[in-house]
Amino acid sequence: MKTTIDIPEKALADAMRYTGAKTKREAVVKALEEFNRLRMVESLIASFGTWDIATNDEIEAGDLEEIAEKTSKLTTSKLGSR
C-alpha cells in the first residue's frame, strides 16, 4: 500500500541503523514487523497461567481409561460372536 507520512529524520536514521536496512522503506517495514512481533510476545506472556491444561497424570489416567474401554469392547465383541 502506498502511503505518504512524515517521519522524523533521527527516528528513521536510528531505525535504519538498528535494523540494518539499506532503504527507508525496508527500515519502516522491519520496524513495524518487530513492533508487531513484540506485541504478540507480550500478549502470549500475559496469557501465561490462564490456560487450563491437563497435567501429565491426568493425561496418563485418560489414556489408561481409553485403553480399558477398547479392551472391554474387544472382549465383549469376542464373547458376543461365540
Buried (B, 14 or more C-beta within 10 A) or exposed (E): EEEEEEEEEEEBEEBBEEBEBEEEEBBBEBBEEEEEEEEEEEEEEEEEEEEEEEEEEEEEEEEEEEEEEEEEEEEEEEEEEE
